[in-house]
């Protein structure tokens, strides 16, 4: 910030700053599910605002430029510790679990 204030650096023009809409859309079940739930909730909230304010649906402002992107999705295996397996050996507990951590 100090360099910007002294004029030693210039901020990037807004046209250079990329956003979520500039990322490629991944056709995944999770991405599609999140988008459909989000847009459904936004529509429901808009309908409720219209009823509450006594307006028609078209007269209520809508959320614009809402974009959902999965940025990172990695499949990993999580191994169960031996001590835990010993405790639950009679339960036929699996030795590992598949997990898919995701970042949005």
VEXTIDO-150937 format. One record per atom (N, C-alpha, C): x, y, z. Coordinates in steps of 0.02 Angstrom, whole numbers, plus 32768, in hexadecimal, padded with zeros to 4 digits. Example, Ala and Ser with C-alpha at 12.3 -4.5 7.8 and 13.67 -1.06 7.14 Angstrom:
BEGIN
82947EE48186/82677F1F8186/82947F5B8186/82827F908162/82AC7FCB8165/82858002818A/
This chain:
BEGIN
80297FC58000/800080008000/802B803F8000/8062803C8026/808D80788029/80A980897FE4/80BB80547FBE/80D680607F7B/80A180807F4D/8063806B7F56/802C80897F2F/802480D37F42/802680E07F83/801D81257F9B/805681527F83/809281387F80/80CB81607F69/80CE81667F1D/80A481417EFA/80A381447EB1/80D681177E91/80F580EA7EB8/812880BD7E9C/810780837E77/80CA80747E88/80A6803E7E67/806080577E54/8048803C7E1E/8004804E7E08/7FD880107E0F/7F9A80197E27/7F6D7FDF7E2B/7F5C7FC67DE4/7F4D7F867DE0/7F3A7F697DA0/7EF77F867D89/7EF07F927D49/7EAF7FA97D31/7E7A7F747D3D/7E3C7F887D47/7E067F5A7D57/7DFE7F247D21/7E0F7F347CE3/7E077F047CAC/7E387ECA7CB2/7E6E7ED27CD8/7EA07E9E7CE0/7E8F7E6F7D1A/7E697E887D4A/7E587E607D85/7E237E2D7D71/7E347DED7D79/7E067DB77D65/7DDB7DA27D9F/7DA07D8C7D90/7D727D747DC3/7D5C7D2D7DB5/7D2D7D157DDD/7D157CD07DD6/7CF87CC37D91/7CD67CF57D75/7CB77CEB7D32/7CEB7CDD7CFC/7D297CF17D08/7D5E7CE77CD7/7D7C7CA07CDB/7D6D7C7B7D0F/7D857C377D16/7D597C087CEE/7D747BD17CD4/7D4A7BA27CB0/7D197B807CDE/7CDE7B727CC4/7CAB7B507CEC/7CB67B057CE8/7CBA7AE67D22/7CC27A9D7D25/7C7D7A7D7D2A/7C717A4D7D01/7C307A2A7D02/7C3579F17D34/7C2D7A017D73/7C2E79CE7DA7/7BEB79CD7DCA/7BDC79967DE8/7B9D79907E0C/7B9A79C37E45/7BD279CB7E68/7BD379FA7EA0/7BCA7A417E89/7BED7A567E55/7BE67A997E3B/7B9F7AA77E24/7B817A777E00/7B3D7A7F7DE8/7B0C7A817E22/7B177A587E55/7AEB7A577E90/7AEE7A9A7EB5/7B2A7AB37EC0/7B317AF37EE3/7B107B2B7EBC/7B1B7B2D7E7B/7AFC7B617E52/7AB17B5D7E53/7A957B227E4B/7A4C7B1C7E4A/7A2D7B2E7E8E/7A4D7B197EC5/7A347B2B7F08/7A397B767F13/7A727B947F01/7A7C7BDB7F0A/7A497C047EE3/7A427BF57EA2/7A137C1B7E79/79CB7C0F7E8E/79BC7BD37EA6/79797BC57EC0/796A7BEF7EFE/799B7BF37F2C/79927C1B7F69/798D7C657F59/79B57C7C7F29/79B17CC37F16/796C7CD37EF9/79517CA67ED1/790E7CB07EB4/78D97CB07EEB/78DF7C817F1A/78B07C7D7F52/78B27CBC7F7C/78EE7CD47F8A/78F67D117FB2/78D97D4D7F8E/78E17D507F4D/78C57D877F25/78797D857F26/785C7D497F21/78137D427F26/77FA7D597F69/781D7D477F9F/78097D5C7FE2/780E7DA77FEB/78427DC67FCF/78487E0F7FD2/78107E317FAB/77FD7E137F73/77C67E2F7F4B/77857E2D7F73/77767DF47F92/77397DEE7FBB/773B7E1E7FF6/77737E218018/77797E4C8053/77707E968042/778B7EAB8009/77867EF27FF5/774A7F017FC9/77207ECE7FBB/76E57ED97F93/76F47EEB7F4B/772A7ECF7F30/773E7EDE7EEB/77397E9E7EC1/773C7EA77E80/77407E6C7E55/77887E537E54/77907E147E42/77D27DF57E41/78037E1C7E15/77EB7E347DDC/78177E587DAD/782F7E9C7DC7/780B7EB87DF8/781D7EFA7E12/78507EF77E4B/785F7EBA7E63/788F7EB27E99/78D57EA87E7C/79077ECE7E93/794B7EC67E79/79657E7F7E84/798B7E677E54/79A67E237E59/79F27E257E62/7A0C7DEF7E7D/7A557DE97E83/7A717DE07E3D/7AA47E067E2D/7AC27E027DEB/7B0A7DEC7DF0/7B227DCD7DBB/7B687DB97DB4/7B7E7D897DEC/7B517D5B7DFF/7B647D287E30/7B827CED7E09/7BBF7CDA7E1C/7BE47CA67DF9/7BFE7C737E2B/7BF67C337E1C/7C107BFE7E46/7C437BD77E1E/7C7E7BCD7E3B/7CB37BA67E1A/7CD57B797E4D/7CE17B3B7E3B/7D0A7B0F7E63/7D527B1D7E4F/7D7A7B357E7F/7DBE7B487E70/7DEE7B0D7E79/7DE17AE47EAA/7E0D7AAB7EB6/7DE37A707ECC/7DEE7A377EAE/7DCB79FA7EC0/7DFC79C17EB8/7E1079A37EEF/7E43796F7EEF/7E2879327F13/7E2F78F77EF5/7E1C78B97F17/7E58789F7F3D/7E4D78907F7D/7E8278777FA8/7E69783B7FCF/7E9878167FEB/7E8677DF8017/7EA077EF805D/7E7577E6808E/7E8677F280D3/7E8D77AF80F6/7EC977A1810E/7ED57761812F/7EC277668179/7EA277318191/7E8D772E81D7/7EC877168201/7ED377378239/7F0B77258265/7F0176DF8283/7F3976BB828C/7F36767682A6/7F14767382EB/7F2276A48314/7F0476A48357/7EB876A68353/7E9E76CE8326/7E5676D4831C/7E3A76928301/7E5E767382D2/7E48763482B5/7E4475FD82EB/7E7475FD8319/7E7475CB834F/7E3775D4837C/7E257612838A/7DEC761F83B5/7DAB76068394/7DA5760E8353/7D6875FD8330/7D7075C08302/7D9D75928315/7DAB755982EA/7D6E752C82E1/7D4275278311/7D0774FD830B/7CD1751D82E0/7CD8755D82D2/7CA6758282AB/7CB3757D8260/7CE8755B824B/7CFB75568204/7D05759C81E7/7D2B75C4820B/7D37760A81F7/7D67760C81BC/7D5B76368189/7D887639814F/7DCD76558161/7E007641813D/7E447657814A/7E52769C812D/7E2876B280FC/7E3176F380DF/7DEE770D80C4/7DEC775080BC/7DB1777180A1/7DC5779C8066/7D9C779D8034/7DA777CB7FFD/7D87780E800E/7DAC78458007/7D9178878014/7D9F78B47FD8/7D7678E77FD0/7D7D79167F99/7D78795D7FB3/7DAF79787FD1/7DAB79BE7FE8/7DA579ED7FAD/7D7B7A207FB5/7D707A4F7F7F/7D757A977F99/7D8B7AC37F6D/7D917B0A7F7F/7D687B317F4D/7D407B607F66/7D157B8A7F3C/7D287BD27F41/
